[in-house]
Structure formats: structure tokens, C-alpha cells
Amino acid sequence: MSFDLRWLNATEKQVIAAAPADWKRTPLPRTAIITFCVAVALFFVISLSHVAWLGFVGVISVIVAVISGFSSLSTLRNRADEPKQLRLGWVAAANGFQFSQTGITSVDSMLLRAGHDLTGQQFFWNHDGDEFGSLRYSTGSGKSQSTTHWHYVAARLPAPLPHMVLDAKANDSLGSDLPEAVARDQRISLEGDFDTHFTLYAPLEYQQDALYVFTPDVMEVTVEVAKYFNIEIAADGVIFFAKPGADFSHPAVWAEADNILHLVVPKLASRAARYLDDRVNGQQASRAIDVAAATATAAHAEADQDAPAGAALAVATAAPLPVIAPQGRRLKASHRWIGVGGIVVLIVIAADLVYGIISRIVEHALFG
């Protein structure tokens, strides 16, 4: 494993001892706990006294006990979670990442378009564009509002690719779990058994381009490492996402993110570096290849004190990224006219029809 996870096994005492000097743990809610105990004791005393006019005081004591109890539980829960947050912060720092317990993520995908109030929960990011963690978002409003939780791994590619989505079949039940439906006429079939694990969608004019990206070696590692993740490629970003959220205090979750970032993403990055949309006129070879070549030349020239190579690197780095033609930037969306509720209704209607037919047949056979 590439990630250093030693802080996950550190004791709570070690984690707290390594905290910054200005870090202060939330104090115990002594006042709320005392108030709760007094209110509960007062309620029992009053309930045993059989004095009618004390009933009102008893009701007040119950209300006070409930409020102070909830306040104590909330504070104690936050206090218990603080060492865990410190621990994850140290793991992040040991691996060149920053950590946020909650906040706004940089995720920009169909997850963002599917709902509102998208919030990251326990997520990590670095300056190379790698990010992983959990998030939630809401759909609907009022009484029909619901919250969905996902965990994800996102990365930057060296150059843009057409918009493509892989719907993992391992996490489907009564249908696709994609947060946004995709028009089925954009579906592409790939060789081997890849279609048994994923459904691949690409814009209609980009089927050959999708085959260029998903070569046999890319398909093999994707199935091996990420078959439980839906995958979306948009411009120079790729995101792997699956339900539900994940707890990164467990090494297995880090291993999952590590495998995606260090096994699958490099394969996709290699294809992106060599891809060029020939529908856009005037584009040169991929900037990523130019940068890689100039970097190697600069490293070699630096030993020989050859200055022009450094200039070549600067020019290659400053060159604009290739672009994708408008028709390749966004898949056509579709509408899910029948959701799970609709399927249940159809099953009920079908069962009722079958029951009616069978009843009439039996009735006719028995009574003529």
C-alpha cells in the first residue's frame, strides 16, 4: 500500500499528545449532566409524593431532563469524535493530503447535478487534484426531501477526454443507481466480459474514441479494482463513486482509494495523454506528451548545464490543453419514468389482474 496509515493504529493518548498547542478538547458538559440528574431525581420524588399540585412541577422536570439530556449527549458525541478527527488529520498530513470533517468539496459531476446542498463529510484532497471521502446531497423538497450518501475517489487527468459514464452493475438492484439517468442510445458494448460488470455510455459520435480509451488493459484493471464504483469522466477529471458513505478510520477504505488512485487512474491518464479530438481543427499533439518529453529533456540537460531545455519545458507547460468538441462534452440525459415505487405499483396491478383471471377460471370450472 502506498499510503502511510500508522496513525490509524495510534492510541487516543498518542493522538491527543501530538495535537497542536492551541488545540483544546471540548469540556465535559458538567452543568447539563448535573441538571439532568437533578431533574430526573425531582421527577421521581414528585411522582412518589401523591401531591396533586406538584404534577406541574413534575412535567417541568421531565422537560428539563429531556433538554439537558440531549444537550449532554450531543456534547459527549462531539467530544468522543475529536480524537478521531485528529487521527484522520495526521494520516492525511503523513500522505500529503489535507483533511476536512465537513465542508464544500471540489466534486463536479453528475452527483452535483443530481441534487442540492452537496456537502463533503470526512474528505481528503491534495494539490495534484486527487480527492476522496464521503459526501451527501438532498433531492426533492419539503416532506418529499431525501438525503443520499456516497463515497468517492476523484482525480485529475493530464488532458481532457469526452464525457463518458460507466454504470457498475454490481451495485444495481431494481435498476441503475446512477444519480442521473443517461439516454440508452449512447450505450457502447466492449469486448470480453466487461459488459457483465459495467454499462459504458459515450456521446453518439464518440464510440470509437471510447474504444480508444478503454483498451483491454484499462478494462482489466478497472474490473479488478473498481467494479463496485460508478465512474464518470468529464473533461480532465474522473470520479469513482458508490453508495453509501465510508468511514476512513478503517484501513480497508484507504486501501480501496489507494488502488484506484495508483492502479486505475494512471491507466486512464496514459490514454488521456495520448488522446486528441480530431473534430476540433488546429489542435497539436497532447500537451501532456509535450510536457513529459520536455521534462525528461530538461532533466537530462540540467546535468549538462544546457539552459534551452528549461525554456522548452516552460513553453510546453504553458501550452493550452487540448479541447473536446461541444458534442462530446456532455452525454444526453434521460428521464426515469418508472422508479422503484412505480415498479411496485406495476407489480401490484399485474398481481391483481392475474388474481382476477385465475379467480374467473376457477369459478367457471366449479360452477360452470
C-alpha positions as CSV (number, residue, x, y, z in Angstrom):
1,M,0.0,0.0,0.0
2,S,1.3,3.5,-0.9
3,F,-0.5,5.2,2.0
4,D,1.2,5.6,5.4
5,L,-1.5,4.5,7.9
6,R,0.5,4.3,11.1
7,W,-1.6,7.0,12.7
8,L,-4.7,4.8,12.3
9,N,-3.2,2.4,14.9
10,A,-2.0,5.1,17.3
11,T,-3.7,5.2,20.7
12,E,-6.0,8.1,21.6
13,K,-3.4,9.3,24.1
14,Q,-0.8,9.5,21.4
15,V,-3.1,11.3,19.0
16,I,-4.0,13.9,21.6
17,A,-0.4,14.3,22.7
18,A,0.5,15.2,19.1
19,A,-2.2,17.8,18.8
20,P,-1.2,21.4,18.2
21,A,-0.5,23.6,21.3
22,D,-3.6,25.7,20.6
23,W,-5.9,22.6,20.3
24,K,-8.4,22.3,23.1
25,R,-10.8,19.5,23.7
26,T,-14.4,20.3,24.2
27,P,-15.0,20.4,28.0
28,L,-17.3,17.9,29.6
29,P,-20.9,19.2,29.9
30,R,-20.9,19.1,33.7
31,T,-23.7,21.6,34.1
32,A,-26.0,19.8,31.7
33,I,-25.3,16.4,33.3
34,I,-26.0,17.8,36.8
35,T,-29.2,19.4,35.6
36,F,-30.3,16.2,34.0
37,C,-29.7,14.2,37.2
38,V,-31.4,16.7,39.4
39,A,-34.4,16.9,37.1
40,V,-34.8,13.1,37.0
41,A,-34.4,12.8,40.8
42,L,-37.0,15.6,41.2
43,F,-39.4,13.9,38.9
44,F,-39.2,10.6,40.9
45,V,-39.6,12.4,44.2
46,I,-42.7,14.2,43.0
47,S,-44.2,11.1,41.4
48,L,-44.0,9.3,44.8
49,S,-45.4,12.2,46.8
50,H,-49.1,11.9,45.5
51,V,-49.4,15.7,45.9
52,A,-51.7,16.9,43.1
53,W,-50.4,20.4,42.7
54,L,-46.8,19.1,42.3
55,G,-47.8,17.5,38.9
56,F,-47.0,20.7,37.1
57,V,-43.5,20.7,38.6
58,G,-43.1,17.1,37.6
59,V,-43.9,17.9,34.0
60,I,-41.4,20.8,34.0
61,S,-38.7,18.5,35.5
62,V,-39.3,16.0,32.6
63,I,-38.9,18.7,30.0
64,V,-35.7,20.0,31.7
65,A,-34.4,16.4,31.9
66,V,-35.0,15.8,28.2
67,I,-33.4,19.1,27.1
68,S,-30.4,18.7,29.3
69,G,-30.1,15.1,28.3
70,F,-30.0,15.8,24.6
71,S,-27.5,18.6,25.2
72,S,-25.2,16.3,27.1
73,L,-25.4,13.6,24.5
74,S,-24.6,16.0,21.7
75,T,-21.6,17.4,23.5
76,L,-20.3,14.0,24.5
77,R,-20.7,12.7,21.0
78,N,-18.7,15.6,19.6
79,R,-16.1,15.2,22.3
80,A,-15.7,11.5,21.5
81,D,-15.3,12.3,17.8
82,E,-12.5,14.8,18.3
83,P,-9.6,12.2,18.6
84,K,-10.9,10.5,15.5
85,Q,-10.7,13.8,13.6
86,L,-7.2,14.4,14.9
87,R,-6.2,10.9,13.9
88,L,-7.5,11.3,10.3
89,G,-5.8,14.7,10.1
90,W,-2.5,13.2,10.9
91,V,-3.0,10.3,8.4
92,A,-3.8,12.9,5.8
93,A,-0.7,15.0,6.6
94,A,1.5,11.9,6.5
95,N,0.4,11.3,2.9
96,G,0.4,14.8,1.6
97,F,-3.3,15.4,1.9
98,Q,-5.4,18.0,3.7
99,F,-8.5,16.8,5.7
100,S,-11.9,18.3,6.4
101,Q,-14.5,16.7,8.6
102,T,-17.3,18.6,6.7
103,G,-17.4,21.3,4.1
104,I,-17.7,22.0,0.4
105,T,-15.8,19.6,-1.9
106,S,-14.5,20.2,-5.4
107,V,-16.5,17.4,-6.8
108,D,-18.1,18.4,-10.1
109,S,-20.0,15.5,-11.7
110,M,-23.5,14.1,-12.1
111,L,-23.5,13.9,-8.3
112,L,-23.5,17.7,-8.2
113,R,-26.2,18.0,-10.8
114,A,-28.5,15.4,-9.2
115,G,-29.4,17.3,-6.1
116,H,-28.7,20.3,-3.9
117,D,-26.8,21.1,-0.7
118,L,-23.9,18.8,-1.6
119,T,-21.6,18.6,1.4
120,G,-18.4,16.7,1.9
121,Q,-18.1,14.6,5.0
122,Q,-14.7,13.3,6.1
123,F,-12.9,14.1,2.8
124,F,-9.2,14.5,1.8
125,W,-7.5,16.4,-1.1
126,N,-4.1,17.4,-2.3
127,H,-2.7,19.9,-4.8
128,D,-2.4,17.4,-7.6
129,G,-6.2,17.2,-7.9
130,D,-6.7,13.9,-6.0
131,E,-9.6,13.9,-3.7
132,F,-11.6,11.2,-1.9
133,G,-14.0,10.9,1.0
134,S,-17.8,10.8,1.6
135,L,-20.5,13.2,0.7
136,R,-24.2,13.7,0.9
137,Y,-26.8,15.7,-1.1
138,S,-30.5,16.2,-0.9
139,T,-33.2,15.7,-3.6
140,G,-36.7,16.9,-3.5
141,S,-38.1,19.4,-1.0
142,G,-40.4,19.5,1.9
143,K,-41.9,16.2,3.0
144,S,-40.6,14.5,-0.2
145,Q,-36.9,15.6,0.5
146,S,-34.4,12.7,0.9
147,T,-30.7,12.6,1.6
148,T,-28.3,10.3,-0.3
149,H,-24.8,9.4,0.9
150,W,-21.9,8.3,-1.4
151,H,-18.2,7.8,-1.1
152,Y,-15.9,8.7,-3.9
153,V,-12.4,9.0,-5.3
154,A,-11.6,11.8,-7.8
155,A,-8.5,12.7,-9.8
156,R,-7.2,15.0,-12.5
157,L,-6.2,13.7,-15.9
158,P,-3.4,15.3,-17.9
159,A,-5.7,16.2,-20.7
160,P,-9.5,16.1,-21.4
161,L,-11.5,13.2,-22.6
162,P,-15.1,13.0,-24.0
163,H,-17.8,12.7,-21.4
164,M,-18.2,9.0,-20.5
165,V,-20.0,7.2,-17.7
166,L,-19.6,3.6,-16.6
167,D,-22.6,2.3,-14.6
168,A,-21.4,-0.5,-12.3
169,K,-23.8,-3.5,-12.4
170,A,-22.5,-4.9,-9.0
171,N,-24.3,-2.1,-7.1
172,D,-27.6,-2.1,-9.1
173,S,-30.8,-3.7,-7.7
174,L,-34.1,-2.9,-9.4
175,G,-32.2,-0.7,-11.9
176,S,-29.3,1.7,-12.2
177,D,-28.2,3.6,-9.2
178,L,-26.8,6.4,-11.2
179,P,-28.0,9.7,-9.7
180,E,-28.8,11.0,-13.3
181,A,-30.3,8.8,-16.0
182,V,-28.4,8.6,-19.3
183,A,-30.0,8.1,-22.7
184,R,-29.7,4.4,-23.6
185,D,-28.9,5.1,-27.3
186,Q,-25.4,6.2,-26.1
187,R,-24.6,2.7,-24.7
188,I,-21.4,1.0,-26.1
189,S,-20.6,-2.6,-25.9
190,L,-17.0,-3.6,-25.2
191,E,-15.1,-6.9,-25.8
192,G,-14.6,-9.6,-23.3
193,D,-16.7,-9.8,-20.2
194,F,-16.5,-6.1,-19.4
195,D,-20.2,-5.7,-20.3
196,T,-21.1,-8.0,-17.4
197,H,-19.5,-5.6,-15.0
198,F,-20.2,-2.2,-16.5
199,T,-22.5,-0.4,-18.9
200,L,-20.5,2.2,-20.8
201,Y,-22.1,5.4,-22.2
202,A,-20.4,7.8,-24.5
203,P,-21.7,10.6,-26.9
204,L,-23.1,9.1,-30.1
205,E,-20.2,10.4,-32.3
206,Y,-17.5,9.2,-29.8
207,Q,-17.9,5.4,-29.8
208,Q,-14.5,4.8,-31.4
209,D,-13.0,7.3,-29.0
210,A,-14.4,5.3,-26.1
211,L,-12.8,2.2,-27.5
212,Y,-9.5,4.0,-27.8
213,V,-9.7,4.9,-24.0
214,F,-10.9,1.6,-22.7
215,T,-8.3,-0.7,-24.0
216,P,-8.1,-4.3,-22.7
217,D,-5.6,-3.4,-20.0
218,V,-7.7,-0.5,-18.8
219,M,-10.8,-2.7,-18.7
220,E,-9.0,-5.4,-16.8
221,V,-7.7,-3.2,-14.0
222,T,-11.0,-1.3,-13.8
223,V,-12.9,-4.6,-13.2
224,E,-10.3,-5.8,-10.8
225,V,-10.1,-2.7,-8.7
226,A,-13.3,-0.7,-9.1
227,K,-16.1,-2.9,-10.2
228,Y,-18.3,-1.6,-7.3
229,F,-17.9,2.0,-8.4
230,N,-19.8,4.0,-11.0
231,I,-17.2,6.0,-13.0
232,E,-17.7,9.4,-14.7
233,I,-15.1,11.0,-16.9
234,A,-15.7,14.7,-17.8
235,A,-13.1,16.9,-19.4
236,D,-9.9,16.4,-17.4
237,G,-11.5,14.9,-14.3
238,V,-12.5,11.4,-13.4
239,I,-14.6,10.4,-10.4
240,F,-15.4,6.9,-8.9
241,F,-18.5,6.9,-6.7
242,A,-20.6,4.4,-4.8
243,K,-23.1,4.1,-2.0
244,P,-23.1,4.6,0.9
245,G,-20.7,6.9,2.7
246,A,-17.4,5.4,4.0
247,D,-15.6,5.7,7.3
248,F,-11.9,6.4,6.7
249,S,-10.8,5.3,10.1
250,H,-10.7,1.8,8.6
251,P,-7.6,0.8,6.6
252,A,-9.7,-1.1,4.1
253,V,-11.3,2.1,2.9
254,W,-7.9,3.7,2.4
255,A,-6.7,0.6,0.5
256,E,-9.7,1.0,-1.8
257,A,-8.8,4.6,-2.6
258,D,-5.2,3.8,-2.9
259,N,-5.8,1.1,-5.5
260,I,-8.0,3.4,-7.6
261,L,-5.5,6.3,-7.5
262,H,-2.4,4.2,-8.1
263,L,-3.7,1.4,-10.4
264,V,-6.7,2.6,-12.4
265,V,-6.1,6.4,-12.7
266,P,-2.6,6.0,-14.2
267,K,-4.0,3.8,-16.9
268,L,-6.7,6.3,-17.7
269,A,-4.2,9.2,-17.5
270,S,-1.9,7.4,-20.0
271,R,-4.8,7.2,-22.5
272,A,-5.8,10.8,-21.9
273,A,-2.3,12.0,-22.5
274,R,-2.4,10.5,-26.0
275,Y,-5.9,11.4,-26.9
276,L,-6.8,14.2,-29.3
277,D,-10.3,15.0,-30.5
278,D,-9.9,15.3,-34.3
279,R,-13.3,17.1,-34.6
280,V,-11.5,20.2,-33.4
281,N,-9.3,21.8,-36.0
282,G,-5.9,23.2,-35.3
283,Q,-5.0,21.1,-32.2
284,Q,-1.5,19.8,-31.8
285,A,-0.3,16.7,-30.1
286,S,-1.4,16.3,-26.5
287,R,0.1,18.9,-24.1
288,A,0.8,16.1,-21.6
289,I,3.1,14.3,-24.0
290,D,4.9,17.5,-24.8
291,V,5.3,18.3,-21.1
292,A,6.6,14.7,-20.3
293,A,9.1,14.9,-23.2
294,A,10.3,18.4,-22.2
295,T,10.6,17.3,-18.5
296,A,12.8,14.4,-19.5
297,T,14.9,16.6,-21.8
298,A,15.2,19.3,-19.1
299,A,16.4,16.7,-16.5
300,H,19.0,15.4,-18.9
301,A,20.1,18.9,-19.9
302,E,20.3,20.1,-16.4
303,A,23.2,17.7,-15.8
304,D,24.9,19.1,-18.8
305,Q,24.0,22.7,-17.8
306,D,22.1,23.2,-21.1
307,A,19.7,26.1,-20.5
308,P,17.5,25.9,-23.6
309,A,15.9,22.7,-22.3
310,G,14.4,24.5,-19.3
311,A,12.9,27.0,-21.7
312,A,11.4,24.1,-23.7
313,L,9.8,22.8,-20.5
314,A,8.3,26.3,-19.7
315,V,6.8,26.5,-23.2
316,A,5.3,23.1,-23.1
317,T,3.8,23.7,-19.6
318,A,2.3,27.0,-20.7
319,A,0.7,25.4,-23.9
320,P,-3.1,25.3,-23.7
321,L,-4.8,22.0,-23.0
322,P,-6.4,20.2,-26.0
323,V,-10.2,20.7,-26.1
324,I,-13.2,18.4,-26.7
325,A,-15.7,19.4,-29.4
326,P,-19.1,20.6,-28.0
327,Q,-20.9,17.4,-29.0
328,G,-18.5,15.3,-26.9
329,R,-18.7,17.3,-23.7
330,R,-22.0,16.1,-22.3
331,L,-24.0,12.9,-22.5
332,K,-27.6,13.2,-23.3
333,A,-29.7,12.7,-20.1
334,S,-32.8,10.7,-19.9
335,H,-35.9,10.5,-17.6
336,R,-36.6,7.7,-15.3
337,W,-40.3,7.5,-15.8
338,I,-40.6,4.4,-13.6
339,G,-38.7,4.3,-10.3
340,V,-38.8,1.7,-7.6
341,G,-42.2,2.9,-6.4
342,G,-43.5,2.7,-10.0
343,I,-42.3,-0.9,-10.3
344,V,-44.0,-1.8,-7.1
345,V,-47.3,-0.3,-8.3
346,L,-47.0,-2.2,-11.6
347,I,-46.3,-5.5,-9.8
348,V,-49.4,-4.9,-7.6
349,I,-51.5,-4.1,-10.6
350,A,-50.2,-7.2,-12.5
351,A,-50.8,-9.4,-9.5
352,D,-54.4,-8.1,-9.2
353,L,-55.0,-8.8,-12.9
354,V,-53.6,-12.3,-12.6
355,Y,-55.6,-13.0,-9.5
356,G,-58.8,-11.8,-11.3
357,I,-58.1,-14.1,-14.3
358,I,-57.4,-17.1,-12.1
359,S,-60.5,-16.4,-10.0
360,R,-62.7,-16.3,-13.0
361,I,-61.2,-19.6,-14.4
362,V,-61.7,-21.4,-11.1
363,E,-65.2,-20.0,-10.7
364,H,-66.1,-21.1,-14.2
365,A,-64.6,-24.6,-13.6
366,L,-66.5,-25.1,-10.4
367,F,-69.8,-23.6,-11.1
368,G,-70.0,-23.6,-14.9
